[in-house]
Amino acid sequence: MQIILITGVNDGIGHALAIQYAASGARVLGVGRSALPESLAGSVHSDDYCAADLGEAGAAQKVQSFLDARGVTGLDVIIHNAAVGWYGAVQNQSSASIRELLSVNLSAPITLTHALLPRVCAARGAIAFVSSVHSVLPTPDFAVYTATKAALDGFARNLRLEVGNAVDVLVFWPGPTRTQMHVKSGIPKEKIYPERYASPEAVAAQIITGIRRRRSQALGPINQVLRWCASHFEFLVDTAMVTVARRARYEKSRRPL
Ligand SMILES: NC(=O)c1ccc[n+]([C@@H]2O[C@H](COP(=O)([O-])OP(=O)(O)OC[C@H]3O[C@@H](n4cnc5c(N)ncnc54)[C@H](OP(=O)(O)O)[C@@H]3O)[C@@H](O)[C@H]2O)c1
């Protein structure tokens, strides 16, 4: 039986990943900061749930002790999915929020990888990072979030060289997905378009397929094109985005108070 460790299983894409993996017969070990929700009762056994706040310094050791206590010496897949967002200009973001984004989105996946790598090597498994199509596509109001995802991409690229054939290092780049992340990040309701976004179930299914095929990918054809363009024509994309941002600021300044 495959053993899959997923961070951030309590909501959104992580929740969908847990349900789909469990339905396929895998044992899902979940990590989350609050109590295991009822909706996961049939997918994550209560004893296989590790309550840990990934923003806290000792989180990686906590997960390690959790695995030791259950005698889990091999992990087939780790999915670094948990993340937090924040919406607005950097100058308006509190330093506590900046620290939280850096801890949860970047430090936690790196320190967890460091702590758990021997167990993934033992299973000749895979480490998957859930990044974002925004890691190469600049947009105003997400600078710190985007920076954490771009740094995670960089970590994965380097790690892949280090581990060679011992472990598969994969990155998935979803685009906008219909989860609570936008609301939690403080994006105004009128700027959220859930009807245009992919469902978390569809995104989870694409991640699972990518892991099975051992292939990193942007999720969905539009995000594949966006990522390809943003990676190959960085200067043009940045120039276009600066123009769009300037225009938005100008329009805003002309609106009556
Ligand atoms: N939604 C999108 O449009 C989108 C687009 C591109 C990439 N992504 C990426 O997809 C991944 C999943 O996001 P999502 O949209 O499913 O968001 P979500 O619904 O908010 O789920 C994120 C999960 O991470 C957990 N988490 C947050 N902070 C944590 C902490 N300190 N310790 C432990 N767990 C913590 C959350 O717990 P709580 O339930 O307690 O908040 C939640 O279970 C993230 O890496 C995100 O960056 C999302």
The ligand as an ORCA input file, in Angstrom:
! r2SCAN-3c Opt
* xyz 0 1
  N      -6.465     28.438     -4.811
  C      -5.734     28.879     -5.817
  O      -6.195     29.667     -6.663
  C      -4.311     28.420     -5.975
  C      -3.630     28.755     -7.158
  C      -2.308     28.350     -7.318
  C      -1.697     27.614     -6.325
  N      -2.376     27.300     -5.188
  C      -1.652     26.541     -4.167
  O      -2.367     25.358     -3.861
  C      -2.060     24.961     -2.526
  C      -3.347     24.686     -1.776
  O      -4.075     25.906     -1.690
  P      -5.666     25.944     -1.601
  O      -6.136     26.824     -2.684
  O      -6.206     24.577     -1.476
  O      -5.839     26.769     -0.255
  P      -6.658     26.428      1.071
  O      -8.010     25.920      0.720
  O      -6.565     27.622      1.952
  O      -5.831     25.229      1.693
  C      -4.549     25.430      2.243
  C      -4.347     24.440      3.348
  O      -3.100     24.748      4.001
  C      -3.341     24.817      5.400
  N      -2.430     25.669      6.141
  C      -2.299     27.002      6.048
  N      -1.438     27.445      6.959
  C      -1.011     26.355      7.662
  C      -0.130     26.173      8.747
  N       0.491     27.204      9.346
  N       0.062     24.924      9.221
  C      -0.581     23.871      8.655
  N      -1.443     23.986      7.622
  C      -1.652     25.227      7.140
  C      -4.748     25.368      5.486
  O      -5.265     25.210      6.774
  P      -6.557     26.021      7.251
  O      -7.695     25.212      6.717
  O      -6.436     26.016      8.726
  O      -6.483     27.384      6.632
  C      -5.439     24.552      4.417
  O      -5.800     23.284      4.890
  C      -1.234     26.090     -1.915
  O       0.131     25.744     -1.978
  C      -1.509     27.261     -2.846
  O      -0.458     28.190     -2.842
  C      -3.656     27.674     -4.987
*
